[in-house]
Amino acid sequence: MSESLRDRLRALPAFAAELPEFDPTTAPARADELFLQWLDHALAHGVMQPHACTLSTAGPTGHVTARTLILKDLVDGAWVFAGARSTRKGIDLAANPSAALTFYWPELGRQVRVTGEVEELPSAVAAADWAARPAVTEPHNPDWAAWALTPTEVEFWQARHDRQHVRHWYRAEP
């Protein structure tokens, strides 16, 4: 009898042999500061594309979609990303300006989940981002937008081999 998919999935190794330690009592007061520490750690340990994240949105019908994109900046606690307004992402954000970003670094057993409200940034920010893209053939793209997600919650998750994973939350004041 062949091995079931469930058995095959359960047999997969969970995480690297060595995982970073994380003590939430030593975390900085601001989520963006801890994120930058974790991002620097990921870069120092050779994590490929540590600025890649999954953006989850829900559009006019309420159906949730997700896609991978690149974090462009982190300014005054707002998480900046960009894309075309005419894509599903842009349509969803125009109809429902709430979203979640998820960063996952399996090599380190770390995940950061950011949820909050999104606003479109001024066109000058989008134009500067468009101009900075590699191999841009057109100097201007009126469909290109930049958005900033202002978190209502940020969760940092550190895996542990004993499955007693460590979670640390930052929540916005109501």
C-alpha positions as CSV (number, residue, x, y, z in Angstrom):
1,M,0.0,0.0,0.0
2,S,1.4,3.4,-0.9
3,E,2.1,6.1,1.7
4,S,-0.7,8.7,2.0
5,L,-0.1,12.3,1.3
6,R,-0.9,13.0,5.0
7,D,1.9,10.6,6.0
8,R,4.3,12.2,3.5
9,L,3.5,15.7,4.8
10,R,3.9,14.7,8.4
11,A,7.4,13.2,7.6
12,L,8.8,16.4,6.3
13,P,11.3,18.2,8.5
14,A,9.7,21.2,10.2
15,F,12.6,23.6,10.6
16,A,16.4,24.0,10.4
17,A,18.4,22.3,13.1
18,E,19.4,25.7,14.6
19,L,16.7,28.3,15.2
20,P,17.2,31.8,16.7
21,E,16.0,32.4,20.2
22,F,13.4,35.1,20.8
23,D,12.5,36.5,24.2
24,P,9.6,38.9,23.9
25,T,10.6,40.6,27.1
26,T,13.6,42.1,25.2
27,A,11.5,43.3,22.2
28,P,11.6,47.0,21.4
29,A,8.5,49.1,22.1
30,R,7.7,49.5,18.4
31,A,6.8,46.7,15.9
32,D,8.7,48.4,13.1
33,E,11.9,48.4,15.2
34,L,11.6,44.6,15.9
35,F,10.8,44.0,12.2
36,L,14.0,45.8,11.1
37,Q,16.0,43.7,13.6
38,W,14.5,40.5,12.3
39,L,15.0,41.7,8.7
40,D,18.7,42.5,9.3
41,H,19.1,39.0,11.0
42,A,17.5,37.4,7.9
43,L,19.8,39.3,5.6
44,A,22.9,38.4,7.7
45,H,21.9,34.7,7.5
46,G,21.5,34.7,3.7
47,V,17.7,34.5,3.5
48,M,16.8,35.1,-0.1
49,Q,14.3,37.9,-0.8
50,P,13.5,38.6,2.9
51,H,11.5,41.6,1.8
52,A,9.1,39.4,-0.2
53,C,5.7,39.0,1.5
54,T,2.2,37.8,0.9
55,L,-0.4,40.5,0.6
56,S,-3.9,39.3,1.4
57,T,-6.9,41.4,0.4
58,A,-10.7,41.1,0.1
59,G,-12.5,42.9,-2.7
60,P,-16.0,44.0,-3.4
61,T,-17.4,40.4,-3.2
62,G,-15.7,39.7,0.0
63,H,-13.6,36.9,-1.5
64,V,-10.0,36.8,-0.2
65,T,-7.0,36.7,-2.5
66,A,-3.3,36.6,-1.8
67,R,-0.2,37.3,-3.8
68,T,3.5,37.7,-3.2
69,L,5.1,41.1,-3.6
70,I,8.0,43.2,-2.3
71,L,8.0,45.5,0.6
72,K,9.2,48.8,-0.7
73,D,9.7,50.8,2.5
74,L,8.8,51.1,6.2
75,V,8.1,54.8,7.0
76,D,6.8,56.1,10.3
77,G,5.3,52.7,11.1
78,A,3.6,52.3,7.8
79,W,4.5,49.4,5.5
80,V,4.8,50.5,1.9
81,F,4.1,48.4,-1.2
82,A,3.3,49.1,-4.8
83,G,1.5,47.8,-7.9
84,A,-1.0,48.5,-10.7
85,R,-4.4,49.9,-9.7
86,S,-5.9,47.8,-12.5
87,T,-4.8,44.4,-11.0
88,R,-6.9,42.4,-8.5
89,K,-4.8,43.9,-5.7
90,G,-5.6,47.5,-6.8
91,I,-9.3,46.7,-7.3
92,D,-9.6,45.0,-3.9
93,L,-7.9,47.8,-2.1
94,A,-10.1,50.4,-3.8
95,A,-13.2,48.5,-2.6
96,N,-11.9,47.4,0.8
97,P,-8.8,49.2,2.1
98,S,-7.9,46.6,4.7
99,A,-5.2,44.0,4.1
100,A,-2.6,41.7,5.7
101,L,1.1,41.3,4.9
102,T,2.8,38.0,5.9
103,F,6.6,37.6,5.9
104,Y,7.8,34.0,6.3
105,W,11.5,33.0,6.7
106,P,11.4,29.2,7.0
107,E,15.2,29.0,7.3
108,L,14.9,30.9,10.6
109,G,11.5,29.6,11.7
110,R,10.1,33.1,11.7
111,Q,7.0,34.8,10.5
112,V,5.7,38.3,10.8
113,R,2.0,39.1,10.2
114,V,0.9,42.7,9.7
115,T,-2.8,43.6,9.5
116,G,-4.4,47.0,9.2
117,E,-5.8,49.7,7.0
118,V,-4.3,50.7,3.7
119,E,-4.2,54.1,2.0
120,E,-3.0,55.1,-1.4
121,L,0.1,57.3,-1.2
122,P,0.6,60.5,-3.4
123,S,1.3,59.9,-7.0
124,A,4.8,61.3,-6.6
125,V,5.6,58.3,-4.4
126,A,4.3,55.9,-7.0
127,A,6.1,57.7,-9.8
128,A,9.4,57.5,-7.9
129,D,8.9,53.8,-7.2
130,W,8.1,53.2,-10.9
131,A,11.2,55.1,-12.0
132,A,13.4,53.0,-9.7
133,R,12.3,49.7,-11.1
134,P,14.9,47.8,-13.1
135,A,14.5,47.8,-16.9
136,V,11.7,50.3,-17.0
137,T,11.0,51.2,-20.6
138,E,8.4,53.8,-20.1
139,P,9.2,56.8,-17.9
140,H,5.7,57.1,-16.4
141,N,2.9,54.6,-15.7
142,P,-0.3,56.3,-14.6
143,D,-1.7,52.9,-13.5
144,W,1.1,52.4,-10.9
145,A,0.2,53.1,-7.3
146,A,2.0,53.0,-3.9
147,W,0.1,52.1,-0.8
148,A,0.9,52.3,2.9
149,L,-0.5,49.7,5.4
150,T,-0.9,51.2,8.9
151,P,-1.0,48.3,11.3
152,T,-3.7,47.6,13.8
153,E,-1.8,44.5,14.8
154,V,1.6,43.0,14.1
155,E,2.4,39.5,15.3
156,F,5.9,38.1,15.5
157,W,6.2,34.3,15.5
158,Q,9.3,32.3,16.3
159,A,9.2,28.5,15.8
160,R,10.7,26.2,18.4
161,H,11.4,22.5,17.9
162,D,9.3,21.6,20.9
163,R,6.3,23.2,19.2
164,Q,6.1,25.7,22.0
165,H,6.3,28.5,19.5
166,V,6.8,32.1,20.7
167,R,4.3,34.8,19.7
168,H,4.6,38.5,20.4
169,W,1.9,41.0,19.4
170,Y,1.8,44.7,19.0
171,R,-1.7,46.2,18.8
172,A,-2.7,49.7,18.0
173,E,-4.4,51.7,20.7
174,P,-8.2,52.0,19.9
